[in-house]
Amino acid sequence: MDEFRLIGAIKRAVRGPIDPRVEIGIGDDAAVLSVKSGRLVATTDALVEGVHFRFDMSRPADVGSKAAAVNLSDLAAMGARPLALLVALEVPNAMADRDVVSAMRGLAQVAAIFGASVVGGNVSSGPVFTMTVTALGEPCAGRVLTRAGAQPGDVVMVGGPLGSGALGLDLLEHNRGKVRTYPELVRRYRRPEPQVELGMRLAAEPGVDAAIDLSDGLASDLGHVLAASCCGARIDADRIPMHVQALRYARLRGLDARIVALTGGDDYLLLVAAKPEVVTSLLSAGMTAIGCVTKRRGLVIESGGSRLALPAGSGWRHR
């Protein structure tokens, strides 16, 4: 790896239009950003080859796109407007420069969709390709959403169909020959779309009490909200939205679509606990009501009027 030449190629690949919020961008020792709100929302996450993705299932541009999306999704969950991304790369010596540049271009393209610039980072060698992204944003509605704050009587709502990311991974691992039959599952696994605009709308809605993005599965991530809010919830698994391709592929594989929707990850959609009086507004924004927050601790999942038990050891592994 010629690090100097690679860094130059990366700079050319990610340089976008001038952002007035970026006083000093990529190319100096550090970036300088103008944050008018006076507060900064920051998050960081890493995508590690062999742990979170494999190059036999995703192209370099897909990996970069996803690295941006998973971090922007965290900003969305807080109701923050994206401002900038910092990226630290670990690159194996055998990896082609063009693939590294492709990954960075994929990341920069997704960032630009949501108004964020790539303002710096680092490149070093490593045993496997790793993209560690730090995303910076600012509150857009005078407050940030958090996991804490859900209250008994709140309605639990999700921002779109669940289970597609998990089934897209299963498809690529076990049924590669059917990729063209289920393109939406592949797309949602490789290139999830962070709900940034929805997150900013939710932050502006006073009746939204808590929020989280669904990266590790509905049951797990809702559990984080309940723990932070010191309450419980009752979910109707039959009301969880799923894409028609997800339902068809689950039947093909002999999988329970409800369990996949509850335990599958990589969806990167938003979940909220909201007061009943704002449900109509959130339904118009494309959200779906799937349950309610309860005073009694714990998560109760029902289907057809009976309790639905999750398989022992069910949980999500990113790949």
C-alpha positions as CSV (number, residue, x, y, z in Angstrom):
1,M,0.0,0.0,0.0
2,D,1.4,3.4,-1.0
3,E,-0.2,5.4,1.8
4,F,0.6,8.8,0.4
5,R,-0.8,8.1,-3.0
6,L,-3.9,6.4,-1.5
7,I,-4.7,9.3,0.7
8,G,-4.5,11.7,-2.3
9,A,-6.9,9.5,-4.2
10,I,-9.3,9.3,-1.2
11,K,-9.3,13.1,-0.9
12,R,-10.2,13.5,-4.5
13,A,-13.0,10.9,-4.2
14,V,-14.7,12.4,-1.2
15,R,-14.3,16.1,-1.9
16,G,-17.8,17.5,-2.5
17,P,-19.3,20.9,-2.8
18,I,-18.3,23.6,-0.4
19,D,-20.3,23.3,2.9
20,P,-20.5,26.7,4.7
21,R,-20.7,24.9,8.0
22,V,-17.2,23.5,7.4
23,E,-14.6,26.2,8.0
24,I,-11.7,23.9,7.5
25,G,-12.3,20.5,6.0
26,I,-10.2,17.5,4.8
27,G,-6.6,18.1,4.3
28,D,-5.4,19.9,7.5
29,D,-4.5,18.5,10.9
30,A,-8.0,18.8,12.1
31,A,-11.4,20.1,10.8
32,V,-13.2,23.2,12.0
33,L,-17.0,23.2,12.0
34,S,-19.5,25.9,12.6
35,V,-22.3,24.6,14.9
36,K,-25.0,27.3,15.2
37,S,-27.1,25.4,17.7
38,G,-24.3,25.4,20.3
39,R,-24.6,21.6,20.8
40,L,-23.0,18.7,18.9
41,V,-24.3,15.2,18.6
42,A,-21.5,12.6,18.1
43,T,-21.5,8.9,17.4
44,T,-19.0,6.3,16.2
45,D,-19.2,2.8,14.8
46,A,-16.9,0.4,13.0
47,L,-17.4,-2.0,10.2
48,V,-14.8,-4.8,10.3
49,E,-14.3,-7.3,7.5
50,G,-15.2,-10.8,8.5
51,V,-17.3,-9.5,11.4
52,H,-19.7,-7.0,10.0
53,F,-19.4,-7.7,6.2
54,R,-17.7,-9.9,3.7
55,F,-16.4,-8.9,0.3
56,D,-17.9,-12.0,-1.3
57,M,-21.3,-10.6,-0.4
58,S,-20.8,-6.9,-0.7
59,R,-18.8,-4.7,-3.0
60,P,-16.4,-2.0,-1.6
61,A,-18.9,0.7,-2.5
62,D,-21.6,-1.1,-0.6
63,V,-19.4,-1.3,2.5
64,G,-18.7,2.4,2.4
65,S,-22.4,3.2,1.9
66,K,-23.3,1.0,4.8
67,A,-20.6,2.5,7.1
68,A,-22.1,5.9,6.5
69,A,-25.7,4.6,6.9
70,V,-25.2,2.9,10.3
71,N,-23.7,6.1,11.8
72,L,-26.2,8.4,10.2
73,S,-28.9,6.2,11.6
74,D,-27.7,6.8,15.1
75,L,-27.9,10.6,14.4
76,A,-31.4,10.0,13.1
77,A,-32.4,8.2,16.3
78,M,-31.4,11.4,18.3
79,G,-33.3,13.6,15.8
80,A,-30.0,15.3,14.7
81,R,-29.2,16.9,11.4
82,P,-26.0,15.4,10.0
83,L,-23.0,17.7,9.8
84,A,-19.8,15.8,9.0
85,L,-18.1,12.4,9.0
86,L,-14.6,11.4,10.1
87,V,-13.3,8.1,8.8
88,A,-10.4,6.0,10.1
89,L,-9.3,3.2,7.7
90,E,-7.3,0.0,8.3
91,V,-6.2,-1.4,5.0
92,P,-4.6,-4.8,4.3
93,N,-1.5,-4.5,2.1
94,A,-3.0,-6.8,-0.5
95,M,-6.1,-4.7,-0.9
96,A,-6.2,-2.7,-4.2
97,D,-6.2,1.1,-3.9
98,R,-9.2,1.3,-6.3
99,D,-11.3,-0.8,-3.8
100,V,-10.4,1.5,-0.9
101,V,-11.3,4.6,-3.0
102,S,-14.6,2.9,-4.1
103,A,-15.5,2.3,-0.4
104,M,-14.8,5.9,0.5
105,R,-16.7,7.2,-2.5
106,G,-19.7,5.1,-1.5
107,L,-19.5,6.6,2.0
108,A,-19.2,10.1,0.7
109,Q,-22.1,9.7,-1.6
110,V,-24.5,8.6,1.2
111,A,-23.2,11.4,3.5
112,A,-23.9,14.0,0.7
113,I,-27.5,12.8,0.3
114,F,-28.1,13.9,3.9
115,G,-26.1,17.0,3.8
116,A,-22.9,15.8,5.5
117,S,-19.3,16.3,4.4
118,V,-16.3,14.0,4.9
119,V,-13.9,16.3,6.8
120,G,-11.0,14.1,7.8
121,G,-9.7,10.8,9.1
122,N,-6.8,8.5,9.0
123,V,-5.3,5.6,7.0
124,S,-3.2,2.8,8.4
125,S,-2.4,-0.8,7.5
126,G,-4.2,-3.6,9.3
127,P,-4.9,-7.3,8.9
128,V,-8.5,-6.8,7.6
129,F,-10.3,-3.9,6.0
130,T,-12.0,-1.8,8.7
131,M,-13.9,1.5,8.4
132,T,-14.4,3.4,11.7
133,V,-16.7,6.3,11.2
134,T,-17.4,9.2,13.5
135,A,-20.6,11.1,12.6
136,L,-21.3,14.6,13.9
137,G,-24.7,16.3,13.9
138,E,-26.6,19.1,15.6
139,P,-30.0,19.2,17.1
140,C,-32.6,20.6,14.7
141,A,-35.6,21.0,16.9
142,G,-34.3,22.4,20.2
143,R,-34.0,18.9,21.7
144,V,-32.5,15.5,21.1
145,L,-34.4,12.2,21.3
146,T,-33.1,9.6,23.7
147,R,-33.8,6.0,24.7
148,A,-35.1,7.2,28.1
149,G,-38.5,8.8,28.4
150,A,-41.0,6.2,27.3
151,Q,-44.0,6.3,29.6
152,P,-46.8,3.8,30.3
153,G,-49.6,4.3,27.8
154,D,-47.2,5.4,25.0
155,V,-47.7,3.7,21.6
156,V,-44.7,1.8,20.2
157,M,-44.2,2.5,16.5
158,V,-41.6,1.5,13.9
159,G,-40.5,3.4,10.8
160,G,-40.9,0.6,8.1
161,P,-40.8,-3.1,7.3
162,L,-38.5,-5.2,9.5
163,G,-36.6,-8.3,8.9
164,S,-35.4,-7.5,5.4
165,G,-31.7,-7.0,6.4
166,A,-31.5,-10.3,8.2
167,L,-33.2,-12.2,5.3
168,G,-30.9,-10.4,2.8
169,L,-27.9,-11.8,4.7
170,D,-29.5,-15.2,4.8
171,L,-30.1,-15.1,1.1
172,L,-26.5,-14.1,0.3
173,E,-25.2,-16.8,2.6
174,H,-27.5,-19.7,1.6
175,N,-29.4,-19.0,-1.6
176,R,-27.1,-16.9,-3.8
177,G,-28.8,-18.2,-6.9
178,K,-32.0,-16.5,-5.9
179,V,-30.6,-13.0,-5.5
180,R,-32.4,-11.7,-8.6
181,T,-35.7,-13.1,-7.3
182,Y,-35.4,-11.0,-4.0
183,P,-33.5,-7.9,-5.0
184,E,-35.1,-5.7,-2.3
185,L,-33.7,-8.0,0.5
186,V,-30.2,-7.8,-1.0
187,R,-30.5,-4.0,-1.3
188,R,-31.7,-3.5,2.2
189,Y,-28.9,-5.6,3.6
190,R,-26.1,-4.1,1.5
191,R,-27.3,-0.5,1.5
192,P,-29.7,0.4,4.3
193,E,-31.2,3.8,4.2
194,P,-31.0,5.8,7.4
195,Q,-34.2,7.6,8.3
196,V,-32.6,11.0,8.9
197,E,-35.5,13.1,7.8
198,L,-38.0,11.1,9.8
199,G,-35.7,11.5,12.9
200,M,-35.7,15.2,12.5
201,R,-39.5,15.3,12.2
202,L,-39.8,13.1,15.3
203,A,-37.6,15.5,17.3
204,A,-40.0,18.3,16.4
205,E,-43.0,16.3,17.6
206,P,-43.5,17.0,21.4
207,G,-45.4,13.8,21.9
208,V,-42.5,11.5,20.9
209,D,-41.0,10.5,24.3
210,A,-38.2,8.0,23.3
211,A,-36.5,6.7,20.2
212,I,-33.8,4.2,19.0
213,D,-32.6,2.9,15.7
214,L,-33.1,-0.8,15.0
215,S,-29.7,-2.3,14.3
216,D,-29.7,-5.4,16.5
217,G,-33.3,-6.5,16.2
218,L,-36.6,-5.2,17.4
219,A,-36.7,-7.2,20.7
220,S,-33.2,-6.3,21.6
221,D,-33.3,-2.6,20.8
222,L,-36.8,-2.1,22.3
223,G,-35.3,-3.7,25.4
224,H,-32.7,-0.9,25.6
225,V,-35.5,1.7,25.5
226,L,-37.5,-0.2,28.2
227,A,-34.4,-0.5,30.4
228,A,-33.5,3.2,30.1
229,S,-37.2,4.2,30.7
230,C,-37.8,1.8,33.6
231,C,-41.0,0.3,32.1
232,G,-42.2,-2.6,29.9
233,A,-44.1,-3.1,26.7
234,R,-46.6,-5.3,25.0
235,I,-46.0,-6.0,21.2
236,D,-48.4,-7.6,18.7
237,A,-46.0,-9.5,16.4
238,D,-48.8,-9.8,13.8
239,R,-48.7,-6.0,13.4
240,I,-45.0,-5.7,12.6
241,P,-44.7,-4.6,9.0
242,M,-42.7,-6.8,6.6
243,H,-41.8,-6.4,2.9
244,V,-43.6,-8.9,0.6
245,Q,-40.3,-10.3,-0.5
246,A,-39.3,-10.9,3.1
247,L,-42.5,-12.9,3.7
248,R,-42.0,-14.9,0.5
249,Y,-38.4,-15.7,1.2
250,A,-39.1,-16.6,4.9
251,R,-41.7,-19.2,3.6
252,L,-39.2,-20.5,1.1
253,R,-36.6,-21.0,3.9
254,G,-39.2,-22.4,6.4
255,L,-38.6,-19.5,8.8
256,D,-41.1,-17.8,11.0
257,A,-41.3,-14.3,9.6
258,R,-42.4,-12.9,12.9
259,I,-39.4,-14.2,14.7
260,V,-37.1,-12.8,12.0
261,A,-38.7,-9.4,12.4
262,L,-38.3,-9.5,16.1
263,T,-34.7,-10.8,16.3
264,G,-33.1,-9.9,12.9
265,G,-30.9,-6.9,12.7
266,D,-29.4,-4.6,10.0
267,D,-32.7,-2.8,9.4
268,Y,-31.6,0.7,10.6
269,L,-35.2,1.9,10.9
270,L,-36.5,4.0,13.8
271,L,-38.6,2.9,16.7
272,V,-40.3,5.3,19.0
273,A,-42.5,5.5,22.0
274,A,-45.1,8.2,21.5
275,K,-48.2,9.6,23.1
276,P,-51.5,8.4,21.7
277,E,-52.4,12.0,20.5
278,V,-49.6,12.1,18.0
279,V,-50.1,8.6,16.5
280,T,-52.1,9.9,13.6
281,S,-49.4,12.3,12.7
282,L,-46.8,9.6,12.9
283,L,-48.9,7.2,10.8
284,S,-49.0,9.9,8.1
285,A,-45.1,9.9,8.2
286,G,-45.1,6.2,7.4
287,M,-44.8,4.7,10.8
288,T,-46.7,1.7,12.1
289,A,-48.1,1.1,15.5
290,I,-47.2,-2.3,16.9
291,G,-47.8,-2.2,20.6
292,C,-47.8,-0.1,23.8
293,V,-45.6,0.8,26.7
294,T,-46.7,-0.7,30.1
295,K,-46.0,0.1,33.7
296,R,-45.1,-3.5,34.4
297,R,-41.4,-4.3,33.5
298,G,-40.5,-6.7,30.8
299,L,-41.4,-7.3,27.1
300,V,-44.5,-9.3,26.3
301,I,-44.8,-10.4,22.7
302,E,-48.2,-11.7,21.5
303,S,-49.5,-13.3,18.3
304,G,-53.1,-14.3,17.7
305,G,-54.0,-13.5,21.3
306,S,-51.3,-15.8,22.7
307,R,-47.8,-15.2,23.9
308,L,-45.0,-15.7,21.5
309,A,-41.7,-17.0,22.9
310,L,-38.5,-16.1,21.2
311,P,-36.1,-19.1,20.5
312,A,-33.4,-19.5,23.2
313,G,-30.2,-17.8,22.2
314,S,-31.9,-15.8,19.4
315,G,-29.9,-12.7,18.7
316,W,-28.3,-10.9,15.8
317,R,-24.8,-11.2,14.4
318,H,-23.7,-8.6,11.8
319,R,-22.0,-9.9,8.7
